[in-house]
Amino acid sequence: MNTDVLFEVLSEPNRRAILDCLRVRDRSVGELVELSSLSQPGVSKHLRILREAGLVTVRNVAQKRLYSLNAKPLEQINDWLEPYRKFWNGKLDDLERFLDEEKS
């Protein structure tokens, strides 16, 4: 999946909230509706988009469809963010050195 598409999918706050719920455990659409301020069609729409992006999988259990988080595509975003982490870690190291020098 293209990183730009993942960022576009994740830019929507309701989708991020759904992923946060699925990070805790697998859930049905009904559970996700209860946990959000969205209607059942709204949750279903977001789940379809998340599924198409590969961030969510679905399986049938008895009469329910349970949705699960698939974090694998998030590795691409993690890889993209890595140089920025190094940048900020360097800046924070510089700040720490400066503060240590000010104390002395």
C-alpha positions in Angstrom: 0.0 0.0 0.0 1.2 3.5 -0.9 2.3 5.6 2.1 0.3 8.5 0.7 -2.9 6.4 0.7 -2.2 5.2 4.3 -1.8 8.8 5.5 -5.0 9.8 3.7 -6.9 6.9 5.3 -5.5 7.7 8.8 -6.1 11.4 8.4 -9.8 10.9 9.3 -10.2 11.0 13.2 -13.0 8.5 13.3 -10.9 5.9 11.5 -8.1 6.4 14.0 -10.6 6.0 16.8 -11.8 2.7 15.3 -8.2 1.5 15.0 -7.6 2.5 18.7 -10.6 0.4 19.7 -9.4 -2.6 17.6 -5.9 -2.3 19.1 -7.4 -3.3 22.4 -9.4 -6.3 21.0 -11.4 -7.6 18.1 -14.9 -6.0 17.9 -18.1 -6.2 16.0 -19.7 -3.3 14.1 -22.3 -3.0 16.9 -19.5 -2.6 19.6 -17.8 0.0 17.5 -21.1 1.9 17.1 -21.5 1.9 20.9 -18.0 3.2 21.4 -18.3 6.0 18.9 -20.6 8.8 18.0 -21.2 7.3 14.5 -24.2 5.5 13.1 -23.9 1.9 12.0 -23.7 2.9 8.3 -20.9 5.4 9.3 -18.9 2.8 11.1 -19.4 0.3 8.3 -18.2 2.9 5.7 -15.0 3.6 7.7 -14.4 -0.2 8.3 -14.6 -0.7 4.5 -12.0 2.0 3.9 -9.8 0.6 6.6 -10.2 -2.9 5.2 -9.4 -1.7 1.6 -6.2 -0.1 3.0 -5.3 -3.4 4.7 -5.5 -2.0 8.2 -8.4 -4.1 9.2 -9.4 -7.7 8.7 -12.8 -9.3 9.2 -13.8 -12.9 10.1 -17.2 -14.5 10.8 -17.7 -15.9 14.2 -21.2 -17.5 14.6 -23.6 -14.8 13.6 -21.1 -11.9 14.0 -18.5 -10.4 11.9 -15.5 -9.5 14.0 -13.0 -6.9 12.9 -9.3 -7.0 13.8 -6.4 -4.6 13.6 -3.8 -5.5 11.0 -0.8 -3.2 12.0 1.5 -4.5 9.3 0.8 -1.6 6.9 1.7 0.8 9.7 5.3 -0.3 9.4 5.5 1.8 6.2 4.5 4.9 8.2 7.0 3.9 11.0 9.7 3.7 8.4 8.8 7.1 6.9 8.9 8.7 10.4 12.3 7.2 11.4 14.4 10.1 10.0 12.2 12.6 11.8 12.7 10.7 15.1 16.4 10.9 14.6 16.1 14.6 13.8 14.1 15.3 17.0 16.3 13.0 19.2 19.3 15.0 18.0 17.5 18.3 18.9 16.5 16.9 22.3 20.1 15.8 23.0 21.3 19.3 22.1 18.7 20.8 24.5 19.8 18.4 27.3 23.4 19.4 26.8 22.5 23.1 26.9 20.5 22.7 30.1 23.3 20.7 31.7 25.8 23.4 30.8 23.4 26.1 32.3 23.2 24.2 35.6 27.0 24.1 35.9 
